[in-house]
Every structure is written in C-alpha cells, then in structure tokens.
C-alpha cells in the first residue's frame, strides 16, 4: 500500500512538472507579438545586416536551400561575433526575450506555423505547381543532367521545407493565425 501511494505521488508530481514545462513552452499571442515587434525594430539595422550577409560564407548561393525549420536560430548563430548581434540582442531583450537563443527558437516556431497556415490555404495549387515544375525540369531537353540534378536538389529543399511546416503544432498555428496580416506587413516592408 505504501509503495502504491508513493508510486501515485511520483506519477502526479511528474505529470504536474511535465504539464508546467509544456505550458511554459507554449507559443502565446504575447510571444508572437513580441517577435513581430523585434522584426519591425530590426529594420533599423538593415545596413548592419547587409554587411553581415556579405561576410557570410556561401551567401548569395541560390543552390543552397536554407533549413526553414531553424532559419532564425541559424541566423542567431551566424550573427555571433558581429556588431549586428549586439544591436539585435538589445532589441530582443527590450521586447521581453531572455536571450537571442530564445528569440531564435520563437522565430523558428512562428515561421513554421506561418508557413503551415499559408500551405493549408494553398495546398492543392501548391502541390500541383511543384509537380508541374518537377516535370518541366525532368523533361527539359535544354538542361544538362547536372543542371537538372541541381534543380531537383533545390526542389527537394522546398519539399522538405513544406514537410517541416506541415509538422507545426496546432497550438502554434492558433497563436500565429491572428497575426498573419502583421507578419506579412513586416516581411513585405523588409523586402522594399
């Protein structure tokens, strides 16, 4: 009896700990808003980011597809040691993130959920377009086999990004969904 009570108590404590850990790890509306705010404020660092992009190995290589599931975490790692990192860290902390790593992980989740929502809205057309593009690559007599292989690899990267986005948790998508317009606005303003 004592052993059973001890086992039950251990299970309850474990369950409570796991639940509180998961709740702390939830993507909330506040986190999404804070992330968007950092992107808006980061527009003031455009010159720093341009210089940083020029110094990155492999930058501008269109055949290298970034890993979209960790695009912000990867950018944090690439910025380390550059002036842009320190300036961005200030923006990140002003918006309530404890560290650049937390910000990067949040950005990865926001981006993944955003892409999942966009894909849900456009899935049938997107799948048809990708299949048509792959057929066009395979059947193009003007491309060498090496060129076809390079293009297939790029399409494979896009397919992998789509698969990754599909795995976004429903709770993340729910947190991001109300902010779609703001996300589009901040990324479109950054492209101008």
C-alpha positions, 0 to 999 in steps of 0.5 A, a space after each residue: 500500500 505504501 509503495 502504491 501511494 508513493 508510486 501515485 505521488 511520483 506519477 502526479 508530481 511528474 505529470 504536474 512538472 511535465 504539464 508546467 514545462 509544456 505550458 511554459 513552452 507554449 507559443 502565446 499571442 504575447 510571444 508572437 507579438 513580441 517577435 513581430 515587434 523585434 522584426 519591425 525594430 530590426 529594420 533599423 539595422 538593415 545596413 548592419 545586416 547587409 554587411 553581415 550577409 556579405 561576410 557570410 560564407 556561401 551567401 548569395 548561393 541560390 543552390 543552397 536551400 536554407 533549413 526553414 525549420 531553424 532559419 532564425 536560430 541559424 541566423 542567431 548563430 551566424 550573427 555571433 561575433 558581429 556588431 549586428 548581434 549586439 544591436 539585435 540582442 538589445 532589441 530582443 531583450 527590450 521586447 521581453 526575450 531572455 536571450 537571442 537563443 530564445 528569440 531564435 527558437 520563437 522565430 523558428 516556431 512562428 515561421 513554421 506555423 506561418 508557413 503551415 497556415 499559408 500551405 493549408 490555404 494553398 495546398 492543392 495549387 501548391 502541390 500541383 505547381 511543384 509537380 508541374 515544375 518537377 516535370 518541366 525540369 525532368 523533361 527539359 531537353 535544354 538542361 544538362 543532367 547536372 543542371 537538372 540534378 541541381 534543380 531537383 536538389 533545390 526542389 527537394 529543399 522546398 519539399 522538405 521545407 513544406 514537410 517541416 511546416 506541415 509538422 507545426 503544432 496546432 497550438 502554434 498555428 492558433 497563436 500565429 493565425 491572428 497575426 498573419 496580416 502583421 507578419 506579412 506587413 513586416 516581411 513585405 516592408 523588409 523586402 522594399 
